């Protein structure tokens, strides 16, 4: 095996054992995060002419909103716009705009909270569930294509360990901690440190 390519963000760094493994995981997580920021899946769906139909022109954020509403439903919960904003990591005005677009498109509907009439909850419509089913199908096909040449045991190991990592990281990230009195961690030069912003 030749030396690692220093230009490859996934290439092993210095160190051995657990430290090297942890560093490799960190680089992989950052690479996935960058891909998400670049909306790589959305761009791929456009290149493959998968993004069609009456809702194709809606912004990606609307489908992100449908995702978080669906996730809440699977947990037996329902979200207000404010709670959806927190789940998406966006401010309230942006979440309100996305919800308005989804409502107008018939992908979401509002329902009164039976326990608190002051709360208005977001619920998927039949069209919203159909739109999400198409998105899930596309994602599944992309994942299947990506790992198509992997041995079955490697696919099974990834499914098991990645699910465990996401679960444990989510638990860690949701633990309360002391207030820092500042926003993002910053590098000595004052710029936001990409590696300290989280996942």
Secondary structure, DSSP 8 states (H G I E B T S, - for coil): -----TT-TTS--S--HHHHHHHHHHHHHHHHHHHHHTTHHHHHHHHTT---STTTTS-HHHHHHHHHHHHHHHTT--B-HHHHHHHHT--HHHHHHHHHHHHHTTSEEEEE-SS-TT-EEEEE-HHHHHHHHHHHHHHHHHHHHHTTTS-HHHHHHHHHHHHHHHHHHHHHHTS-----SSSS-B-TTSSB-GGGS--
